[in-house]
Each structure stands twice: as C-alpha cells, then as structure tokens.
Amino acid sequence: MLAAIFLVGLAGCETVYKAATEERPLSVLVDDEVITTKIKKGFFDSVTPALALSVFCHQGLVVLAGVADPQIGDKAVAVARGIEGVKRVETYFLPAQPAPFQDLQISAKIKARIIGDGALRISQVDMAVVAGHVVLTGVVDRPEKIGQIIRHARAVEGVVAVKSFLQLKAR
C-alpha cells in the first residue's frame, strides 16, 4: 500500500515538473495528453498489435513510432487521424527490433547527454529508439536547440539514424 502511494506521488511530481518546464502552455499540454490517451485507447479497442507503438503528441502533431507491418501501421494511422484535435500524423515504422536492450541503452545515453547540456531540458524531448533508429519529438523555444538535440543523438554509439519531429514553440 505504501509503495503504491509513493508511486502515485512520484508520478504526480513528474507531472508537476513536466508542466513547469514545458514550452507548451498547460492547456496545450493537457490537450496533447488527452489525444495520446485517446489514441492508445483506440489501439486497445481496435488495433491491439499497435499497442506496442510509441505514441507522441506535441501541439497536435502525432508521431507513431516502432515496429509495425504496413497493415498495422495503416490501421494505427487511421485511429490517430480519427481523434479530435489531431492536426497531423507522422510515422516512423520499422519491420523488427532485433536488440531492444541495446535500444534502451542508446536511449539512456542520449537522455544523459541532453541532461548534461545546461541549455536543454529532458522534459522537452520524447524519443523512441528502434533498431538504433532514434525518433525525436518535443517542443523547444529556439531553433538552435533542435540542432543541439539532434547532435547529441547522433553522437551516441549505436545510433543508425536520427529522425526529428521536434517543433518550435507555437507563438
């Protein structure tokens, strides 16, 4: 029981930190989180294999990334496009993930590089790593930060490719 209370409290702290360090206004952050949740529910209801995909939403741009064959990918995109508030859907699908543990290591190393960069905040960047392919999403306040984040990702050993869907903060 105490562990459950601790985890709920920890999740609440993470949410507060994310809201405090986000470039998106709180209303946009909440809208994006609602869109993400609705997409995942849509996957659960109709495209169960798509549940393994990473789903990111920033300023109405939805990015679906992970392992998916064309049929599952098409169904996942259809679910995402059917959600109110979605402005655009982008995908980055690969046929397999041969070394998921290595992908986790790559992700951790990229996050460490971003955290170590005093000009960046890790809460502004979401990522998926599949077979060494890094998919970056998020919102930053200056164009040069996009370049910095991409350079940090490319500098990590084992990275095969970097695809950026990073955006500038809407004015």
Buried (B, 14 or more C-beta within 10 A) or exposed (E): EEEEEEEEEEEEEEEEEBBEEBBBEEEBBEBBEBBBEBBBEBBEEEBEBBEEBBBBBBBBBBBBBBBBEEEBBBBBBEBBEEBEEBEEBBBBBBEEBEEEEBBEBBBEBBBEBBEEBEEBBBBBBBBBBBBBBBBBBBBBEEEEBBEBBBEBBEEBEEBEEBBBBBBBBEE
